Amino acid sequence: MAREKHPNASEQQIEQVAESLRSAHYKALALKSAAARRAKREAAQAQKRAATERQLAQYRPAA
């Protein structure tokens, strides 16, 4: 891909571009992974909160 984007570049320049593209690719993957973990954590927290609210709504103190 680096050579396609820069057909007249030297080998050193191609290596630099390739490294930059790899770095950008893995950063994008890391951001997507972090977003997925955040969404999963927030969903679990929402489920736990809803379960707690249901339990509290059913609570009847002993007389």
Biopython code that builds the backbone (N, CA, C, O; Angstrom):
import numpy as np
from Bio.PDB.StructureBuilder import StructureBuilder

atoms = [
    (1, "MET", "N", (0.823, -1.191, 0.000)),
    (1, "MET", "CA", (0.000, 0.000, 0.000)),
    (1, "MET", "C", (0.869, 1.258, 0.000)),
    (1, "MET", "O", (0.537, 2.247, -0.654)),
    (2, "ALA", "N", (1.971, 1.216, 0.729)),
    (2, "ALA", "CA", (2.854, 2.378, 0.782)),
    (2, "ALA", "C", (3.400, 2.698, -0.604)),
    (2, "ALA", "O", (3.486, 3.864, -0.991)),
    (3, "ARG", "N", (3.765, 1.663, -1.343)),
    (3, "ARG", "CA", (4.302, 1.872, -2.689)),
    (3, "ARG", "C", (3.204, 2.388, -3.623)),
    (3, "ARG", "O", (3.478, 3.187, -4.518)),
    (4, "GLU", "N", (1.970, 1.937, -3.418)),
    (4, "GLU", "CA", (0.858, 2.415, -4.248)),
    (4, "GLU", "C", (0.618, 3.902, -4.019)),
    (4, "GLU", "O", (0.326, 4.644, -4.956)),
    (5, "LYS", "N", (0.742, 4.326, -2.774)),
    (5, "LYS", "CA", (0.510, 5.740, -2.460)),
    (5, "LYS", "C", (1.677, 6.634, -2.883)),
    (5, "LYS", "O", (1.492, 7.816, -3.172)),
    (6, "HIS", "N", (2.892, 6.048, -2.916)),
    (6, "HIS", "CA", (4.100, 6.819, -3.242)),
    (6, "HIS", "C", (4.963, 6.030, -4.229)),
    (6, "HIS", "O", (6.004, 5.495, -3.846)),
    (7, "PRO", "N", (4.546, 5.951, -5.486)),
    (7, "PRO", "CA", (5.261, 5.105, -6.446)),
    (7, "PRO", "C", (6.688, 5.565, -6.754)),
    (7, "PRO", "O", (7.513, 4.746, -7.160)),
    (8, "ASN", "N", (6.997, 6.832, -6.576)),
    (8, "ASN", "CA", (8.326, 7.346, -6.917)),
    (8, "ASN", "C", (9.238, 7.489, -5.703)),
    (8, "ASN", "O", (10.324, 8.056, -5.817)),
    (9, "ALA", "N", (8.825, 6.995, -4.567)),
    (9, "ALA", "CA", (9.597, 7.156, -3.330)),
    (9, "ALA", "C", (10.748, 6.154, -3.276)),
    (9, "ALA", "O", (10.721, 5.106, -3.922)),
    (10, "SER", "N", (11.758, 6.509, -2.485)),
    (10, "SER", "CA", (12.899, 5.606, -2.293)),
    (10, "SER", "C", (12.502, 4.483, -1.331)),
    (10, "SER", "O", (11.450, 4.545, -0.695)),
    (11, "GLU", "N", (13.352, 3.461, -1.230)),
    (11, "GLU", "CA", (13.080, 2.341, -0.322)),
    (11, "GLU", "C", (12.955, 2.812, 1.123)),
    (11, "GLU", "O", (12.091, 2.344, 1.864)),
    (12, "GLN", "N", (13.821, 3.738, 1.517)),
    (12, "GLN", "CA", (13.776, 4.258, 2.884)),
    (12, "GLN", "C", (12.458, 4.992, 3.134)),
    (12, "GLN", "O", (11.848, 4.833, 4.192)),
    (13, "GLN", "N", (12.025, 5.783, 2.179)),
    (13, "GLN", "CA", (10.770, 6.501, 2.314)),
    (13, "GLN", "C", (9.594, 5.528, 2.365)),
    (13, "GLN", "O", (8.651, 5.722, 3.133)),
    (14, "ILE", "N", (9.655, 4.478, 1.541)),
    (14, "ILE", "CA", (8.595, 3.469, 1.533)),
    (14, "ILE", "C", (8.525, 2.794, 2.894)),
    (14, "ILE", "O", (7.436, 2.572, 3.422)),
    (15, "GLU", "N", (9.682, 2.466, 3.467)),
    (15, "GLU", "CA", (9.709, 1.845, 4.790)),
    (15, "GLU", "C", (9.100, 2.760, 5.846)),
    (15, "GLU", "O", (8.363, 2.302, 6.720)),
    (16, "GLN", "N", (9.405, 4.040, 5.766)),
    (16, "GLN", "CA", (8.848, 5.000, 6.725)),
    (16, "GLN", "C", (7.338, 5.109, 6.573)),
    (16, "GLN", "O", (6.608, 5.133, 7.564)),
    (17, "VAL", "N", (6.877, 5.174, 5.342)),
    (17, "VAL", "CA", (5.434, 5.268, 5.096)),
    (17, "VAL", "C", (4.741, 3.992, 5.563)),
    (17, "VAL", "O", (3.672, 4.044, 6.173)),
    (18, "ALA", "N", (5.352, 2.854, 5.275)),
    (18, "ALA", "CA", (4.759, 1.579, 5.692)),
    (18, "ALA", "C", (4.662, 1.509, 7.213)),
    (18, "ALA", "O", (3.643, 1.075, 7.750)),
    (19, "GLU", "N", (5.709, 1.929, 7.904)),
    (19, "GLU", "CA", (5.685, 1.927, 9.371)),
    (19, "GLU", "C", (4.601, 2.874, 9.888)),
    (19, "GLU", "O", (3.899, 2.553, 10.846)),
    (20, "SER", "N", (4.470, 4.014, 9.267)),
    (20, "SER", "CA", (3.434, 4.968, 9.661)),
    (20, "SER", "C", (2.036, 4.379, 9.443)),
    (20, "SER", "O", (1.153, 4.531, 10.288)),
    (21, "LEU", "N", (1.845, 3.711, 8.310)),
    (21, "LEU", "CA", (0.548, 3.094, 8.030)),
    (21, "LEU", "C", (0.238, 1.973, 9.022)),
    (21, "LEU", "O", (-0.892, 1.847, 9.494)),
    (22, "ARG", "N", (1.260, 1.155, 9.336)),
    (22, "ARG", "CA", (1.062, 0.085, 10.330)),
    (22, "ARG", "C", (0.691, 0.679, 11.679)),
    (22, "ARG", "O", (-0.227, 0.204, 12.349)),
    (23, "SER", "N", (1.404, 1.711, 12.067)),
    (23, "SER", "CA", (1.136, 2.349, 13.358)),
    (23, "SER", "C", (-0.288, 2.893, 13.408)),
    (23, "SER", "O", (-1.000, 2.704, 14.394)),
    (24, "ALA", "N", (-0.692, 3.563, 12.346)),
    (24, "ALA", "CA", (-2.053, 4.115, 12.298)),
    (24, "ALA", "C", (-3.093, 3.001, 12.350)),
    (24, "ALA", "O", (-4.122, 3.138, 13.011)),
    (25, "HIS", "N", (-2.825, 1.903, 11.655)),
    (25, "HIS", "CA", (-3.749, 0.768, 11.641)),
    (25, "HIS", "C", (-3.930, 0.209, 13.053)),
    (25, "HIS", "O", (-5.056, -0.002, 13.504)),
    (26, "TYR", "N", (-2.814, -0.031, 13.747)),
    (26, "TYR", "CA", (-2.911, -0.613, 15.083)),
    (26, "TYR", "C", (-3.490, 0.360, 16.100)),
    (26, "TYR", "O", (-4.141, -0.065, 17.054)),
    (27, "LYS", "N", (-3.267, 1.651, 15.917)),
    (27, "LYS", "CA", (-3.900, 2.642, 16.791)),
    (27, "LYS", "C", (-5.416, 2.631, 16.598)),
    (27, "LYS", "O", (-6.174, 2.725, 17.563)),
    (28, "ALA", "N", (-5.848, 2.516, 15.345)),
    (28, "ALA", "CA", (-7.294, 2.455, 15.073)),
    (28, "ALA", "C", (-7.904, 1.204, 15.696)),
    (28, "ALA", "O", (-8.995, 1.260, 16.265)),
    (29, "LEU", "N", (-7.200, 0.071, 15.590)),
    (29, "LEU", "CA", (-7.692, -1.157, 16.223)),
    (29, "LEU", "C", (-7.777, -0.999, 17.737)),
    (29, "LEU", "O", (-8.741, -1.444, 18.359)),
    (30, "ALA", "N", (-6.778, -0.371, 18.322)),
    (30, "ALA", "CA", (-6.777, -0.168, 19.772)),
    (30, "ALA", "C", (-7.946, 0.710, 20.200)),
    (30, "ALA", "O", (-8.587, 0.438, 21.215)),
    (31, "LEU", "N", (-8.226, 1.751, 19.440)),
    (31, "LEU", "CA", (-9.351, 2.633, 19.773)),
    (31, "LEU", "C", (-10.686, 1.896, 19.663)),
    (31, "LEU", "O", (-11.569, 2.076, 20.502)),
    (32, "LYS", "N", (-10.830, 1.066, 18.629)),
    (32, "LYS", "CA", (-12.067, 0.283, 18.479)),
    (32, "LYS", "C", (-12.216, -0.710, 19.624)),
    (32, "LYS", "O", (-13.315, -0.915, 20.140)),
    (33, "SER", "N", (-11.115, -1.321, 20.014)),
    (33, "SER", "CA", (-11.139, -2.279, 21.113)),
    (33, "SER", "C", (-11.533, -1.595, 22.416)),
    (33, "SER", "O", (-12.352, -2.113, 23.175)),
    (34, "ALA", "N", (-10.950, -0.442, 22.667)),
    (34, "ALA", "CA", (-11.269, 0.303, 23.884)),
    (34, "ALA", "C", (-12.743, 0.710, 23.893)),
    (34, "ALA", "O", (-13.402, 0.645, 24.932)),
    (35, "ALA", "N", (-13.253, 1.125, 22.750)),
    (35, "ALA", "CA", (-14.667, 1.513, 22.662)),
    (35, "ALA", "C", (-15.573, 0.313, 22.928)),
    (35, "ALA", "O", (-16.600, 0.446, 23.595)),
    (36, "ALA", "N", (-15.200, -0.851, 22.413)),
    (36, "ALA", "CA", (-16.000, -2.053, 22.638)),
    (36, "ALA", "C", (-15.976, -2.446, 24.112)),
    (36, "ALA", "O", (-17.009, -2.811, 24.673)),
    (37, "ARG", "N", (-14.802, -2.374, 24.742)),
    (37, "ARG", "CA", (-14.715, -2.691, 26.172)),
    (37, "ARG", "C", (-15.537, -1.712, 26.998)),
    (37, "ARG", "O", (-16.202, -2.108, 27.955)),
    (38, "ARG", "N", (-15.492, -0.444, 26.632)),
    (38, "ARG", "CA", (-16.260, 0.580, 27.351)),
    (38, "ARG", "C", (-17.753, 0.307, 27.214)),
    (38, "ARG", "O", (-18.489, 0.374, 28.198)),
    (39, "ALA", "N", (-18.205, 0.001, 26.002)),
    (39, "ALA", "CA", (-19.628, -0.274, 25.777)),
    (39, "ALA", "C", (-20.063, -1.510, 26.565)),
    (39, "ALA", "O", (-21.145, -1.520, 27.152)),
    (40, "LYS", "N", (-19.235, -2.544, 26.581)),
    (40, "LYS", "CA", (-19.560, -3.764, 27.319)),
    (40, "LYS", "C", (-19.653, -3.472, 28.811)),
    (40, "LYS", "O", (-20.574, -3.941, 29.480)),
    (41, "ARG", "N", (-18.707, -2.702, 29.333)),
    (41, "ARG", "CA", (-18.713, -2.356, 30.760)),
    (41, "ARG", "C", (-19.947, -1.534, 31.109)),
    (41, "ARG", "O", (-20.591, -1.785, 32.127)),
    (42, "GLU", "N", (-20.277, -0.562, 30.279)),
    (42, "GLU", "CA", (-21.438, 0.288, 30.545)),
    (42, "GLU", "C", (-22.736, -0.510, 30.482)),
    (42, "GLU", "O", (-23.654, -0.262, 31.264)),
    (43, "ALA", "N", (-22.820, -1.464, 29.560)),
    (43, "ALA", "CA", (-24.017, -2.307, 29.470)),
    (43, "ALA", "C", (-24.157, -3.166, 30.719)),
    (43, "ALA", "O", (-25.258, -3.326, 31.246)),
    (44, "ALA", "N", (-23.044, -3.718, 31.194)),
    (44, "ALA", "CA", (-23.083, -4.534, 32.411)),
    (44, "ALA", "C", (-23.488, -3.681, 33.611)),
    (44, "ALA", "O", (-24.262, -4.127, 34.458)),
    (45, "GLN", "N", (-22.973, -2.473, 33.684)),
    (45, "GLN", "CA", (-23.340, -1.580, 34.791)),
    (45, "GLN", "C", (-24.825, -1.235, 34.731)),
    (45, "GLN", "O", (-25.492, -1.178, 35.764)),
    (46, "ALA", "N", (-25.339, -1.005, 33.533)),
    (46, "ALA", "CA", (-26.763, -0.677, 33.388)),
    (46, "ALA", "C", (-27.630, -1.864, 33.803)),
    (46, "ALA", "O", (-28.663, -1.680, 34.446)),
    (47, "GLN", "N", (-27.220, -3.075, 33.440)),
    (47, "GLN", "CA", (-27.977, -4.261, 33.846)),
    (47, "GLN", "C", (-27.955, -4.420, 35.360)),
    (47, "GLN", "O", (-28.982, -4.720, 35.970)),
    (48, "LYS", "N", (-26.804, -4.223, 35.960)),
    (48, "LYS", "CA", (-26.687, -4.355, 37.412)),
    (48, "LYS", "C", (-27.537, -3.293, 38.114)),
    (48, "LYS", "O", (-28.203, -3.578, 39.110)),
    (49, "ARG", "N", (-27.508, -2.088, 37.591)),
    (49, "ARG", "CA", (-28.301, -0.995, 38.170)),
    (49, "ARG", "C", (-29.790, -1.313, 38.072)),
    (49, "ARG", "O", (-30.533, -1.095, 39.029)),
    (50, "ALA", "N", (-30.235, -1.828, 36.919)),
    (50, "ALA", "CA", (-31.646, -2.165, 36.730)),
    (50, "ALA", "C", (-32.057, -3.293, 37.673)),
    (50, "ALA", "O", (-33.152, -3.255, 38.235)),
    (51, "ALA", "N", (-31.201, -4.292, 37.855)),
    (51, "ALA", "CA", (-31.516, -5.396, 38.763)),
    (51, "ALA", "C", (-31.629, -4.893, 40.196)),
    (51, "ALA", "O", (-32.520, -5.307, 40.937)),
    (52, "THR", "N", (-30.731, -4.005, 40.581)),
    (52, "THR", "CA", (-30.772, -3.440, 41.935)),
    (52, "THR", "C", (-32.053, -2.635, 42.140)),
    (52, "THR", "O", (-32.683, -2.720, 43.194)),
    (53, "GLU", "N", (-32.433, -1.859, 41.135)),
    (53, "GLU", "CA", (-33.663, -1.065, 41.239)),
    (53, "GLU", "C", (-34.889, -1.968, 41.340)),
    (53, "GLU", "O", (-35.817, -1.665, 42.091)),
    (54, "ARG", "N", (-34.905, -3.070, 40.596)),
    (54, "ARG", "CA", (-36.026, -4.016, 40.700)),
    (54, "ARG", "C", (-36.089, -4.627, 42.097)),
    (54, "ARG", "O", (-37.170, -4.758, 42.672)),
    (55, "GLN", "N", (-34.933, -5.000, 42.639)),
    (55, "GLN", "CA", (-34.917, -5.580, 43.983)),
    (55, "GLN", "C", (-35.386, -4.558, 45.027)),
    (55, "GLN", "O", (-36.135, -4.897, 45.944)),
    (56, "LEU", "N", (-34.946, -3.325, 44.880)),
    (56, "LEU", "CA", (-35.378, -2.304, 45.827)),
    (56, "LEU", "C", (-36.871, -2.034, 45.729)),
    (56, "LEU", "O", (-37.527, -1.760, 46.734)),
    (57, "ALA", "N", (-37.407, -2.113, 44.517)),
    (57, "ALA", "CA", (-38.848, -1.867, 44.324)),
    (57, "ALA", "C", (-39.679, -2.966, 44.974)),
    (57, "ALA", "O", (-40.818, -2.724, 45.371)),
    (58, "GLN", "N", (-39.125, -4.166, 45.087)),
    (58, "GLN", "CA", (-39.851, -5.290, 45.683)),
    (58, "GLN", "C", (-39.604, -5.417, 47.191)),
    (58, "GLN", "O", (-40.251, -6.223, 47.859)),
    (59, "TYR", "N", (-38.704, -4.654, 47.706)),
    (59, "TYR", "CA", (-38.329, -4.760, 49.128)),
    (59, "TYR", "C", (-39.486, -4.326, 50.018)),
    (59, "TYR", "O", (-40.073, -3.260, 49.833)),
    (60, "ARG", "N", (-39.799, -5.187, 50.995)),
    (60, "ARG", "CA", (-40.813, -4.871, 51.998)),
    (60, "ARG", "C", (-40.170, -5.054, 53.362)),
    (60, "ARG", "O", (-39.855, -6.182, 53.740)),
    (61, "PRO", "N", (-39.969, -3.991, 54.103)),
    (61, "PRO", "CA", (-39.329, -4.127, 55.416)),
    (61, "PRO", "C", (-40.217, -4.938, 56.369)),
    (61, "PRO", "O", (-41.445, -4.864, 56.320)),
    (62, "ALA", "N", (-39.562, -5.703, 57.225)),
    (62, "ALA", "CA", (-40.305, -6.490, 58.235)),
    (62, "ALA", "C", (-40.930, -5.558, 59.254)),
    (62, "ALA", "O", (-40.330, -4.558, 59.648)),
    (63, "ALA", "N", (-42.131, -5.891, 59.674)),
    (63, "ALA", "CA", (-42.841, -5.010, 60.610)),
    (63, "ALA", "C", (-42.531, -5.342, 62.036)),
    (63, "ALA", "O", (-43.048, -4.695, 62.947)),
]
sb = StructureBuilder()
sb.init_structure("model")
sb.init_model(0)
sb.init_chain("A")
sb.init_seg("    ")
for serial, (resi, resn, name, xyz) in enumerate(atoms, 1):
    if name == "N":
        sb.init_residue(resn, " ", resi, " ")
    sb.init_atom(name, np.array(xyz, "f"), 0.0, 1.0, " ", f" {name:<3s}", serial, name[0])
structure = sb.get_structure()
